Amino acid sequence: MILVIWYAILALVVIFRSPVIDFLDSISTMLQTFKETIQKVIAHASKTLESHKTTIGIIAGHLTIARLFSGVLVCLDIRKNGTERISSLPFVGGLMLALGSLRYAKVLGDDVMLQVNFESAVLNSIFCIFYIVHSQDKWNEILQPLSYSMGTVAILWGYCEWEDPALIKFRYGLIMTMLMLFLSAVPLLNLKKVIAQKDASEIPLVMSLMGTMVTFSWLLYSIIITNGFLIVQNLIGFLIFATRLLLIYLYSGEFARQEDDQGCLSFEL
């Protein structure tokens, strides 16, 4: 049966070979045109923003540090209520991403990124230590995921020493893009649950708001330096954080609790 299907597919390819090739050629042409258009838009935007590079870099750096200090609020919550309902992932993932990005900044030779990611690594290290001190189940809650993240960092840094210098910018940039997008999208894994229960109280508002501002500022900076990977990282990151804000707006846990307490009919914002 499988052979029959296979031969049928081959026959269709042979019969419709010319239309298929024409279709693929048209798709290829469209993609090439789209790519050239995007490159022109980015080049024009980069030229327009070039004179503001230093200012945008400083703003992006300050916003990044301000976003990190929002972790202080989480630490205060941990001190008051413990770690049972608070995941260590923002701190552990933030430390892993900061150390990985620190190495990427060194590859790019970008002083702004070096400084920001160094400060990010220091602050996230402090937050991780704070979490360890107040955690009841230290191994499962923090030490195990921390060991995994540090093992990942060791692999990434070792890869940078092994990889061909001519290819490291592209390949390591691709790896960091995938890693950043995964960590940013983790809170959206419960998207179905959030929509079904109309409760986004598990999505942190402050960190989502700061994440939106930070990714947008770094998006502008990455356009100025015309780094494709950073543009993709921050564009998708911005969309993810904006989606989180939209979910918080639509399904605020506070409104949901008010509706339950007052027995009101549900309403849409």
Secondary structure as UniProt FT lines:
FT   HELIX           2..15
FT   HELIX           17..49
FT   HELIX           50..52
FT   HELIX           53..69
FT   HELIX           71..81
FT   TURN            84..85
FT   HELIX           89..108
FT   HELIX           111..134
FT   HELIX           139..143
FT   HELIX           144..162
FT   TURN            165..167
FT   HELIX           168..185
FT   HELIX           186..190
FT   HELIX           191..197
FT   TURN            201..202
FT   HELIX           205..224
FT   TURN            225..226
FT   HELIX           228..250
FT   HELIX           253..262
//
